[in-house]
């Protein structure tokens, strides 16, 4: 059972996804400059990696599989050390890797939250499809983090592309918000 309602999660994620796009539509040059800095940003990398590590450890604390109940403390130490160690020893592309971890955990939350609502409305499938796109993106960015830089360079090449991409993402974010208010 998810700790949050699907409608609330949809509204929050839709707004969180859509609002930065308004900045991109109004100030495309500043948006592009900020987006280009992200993949190599150590600050964002540490924030995202530590947030992902904490979120993963929280998910682990909810797990009740008795097969590893005796080793749970060791798993906390191991996974916590991997998350913190990544911030210290694997700083190259850390922001992209941290984003990938957050994508995977967010997708889990989205799928878990939407699953009970599937019999109620089939609009949940849109939300679930978005979650699986995040899973694919998380795996892809984990394996080849430099691809985000390449994708950003392509998407930010011209002001027309920036505005078109932001408009599409804003429309999708608002669509998710509308689903949160009307269908979930």
KAPEVEN-V85666 format. One record per backbone hydrogen bond with DSSP energy under -0.5 kcal/mol. NH is the residue of the N-H (numbers start at 1). CO is the residue of the C=O. Records with the same first field share a line. If there is no record, write none. Layout:
NH=CO / CO
//
This chain:
7=184
9=5
10=6
11=7
12=8
13=9
14=10
15=11
16=12
17=13
18=14
19=15
21=18
22=18 / 19
23=19
24=20
25=21
26=22
27=23
31=27
32=28
33=29
34=30
35=31
36=32
37=33
38=34
39=35
40=37
41=38
42=40
45=41
46=42
47=43
48=44
49=45
50=46
51=47
52=48
53=49
54=50
55=51
56=52
57=53
58=54
59=55
60=56
61=57
62=58 / 59
63=59 / 60
66=64
68=65
69=66
71=68
72=69
75=71
76=72
77=73
78=74
79=75
80=76
81=77
82=78
83=79
84=80
85=81
86=82
87=83
88=84
89=85
90=86
94=91
96=39
97=93
98=94
99=95
100=96
101=97
102=98
103=99
104=100
105=101
106=102
107=103
108=104
109=105
110=106
111=107
112=108
113=109
114=110
115=111
116=112
117=114
118=114 / 115
120=117
121=117
124=121
125=122
126=123
127=123
128=124
129=125
130=126
131=127
132=128
133=129
134=130
135=131
136=132
137=133
138=134
139=135
140=136
141=137
142=138
143=139
144=140
147=144
148=145
149=145
150=146
151=147
152=148
153=149
154=150
155=151
156=152
157=154
162=158
163=159
164=160
165=161
166=162
167=163
168=164
169=165
170=166
171=167
172=168
173=169
174=170
175=171
176=172
177=173
178=174
179=175
180=176
181=177
182=178
183=179
184=179
//
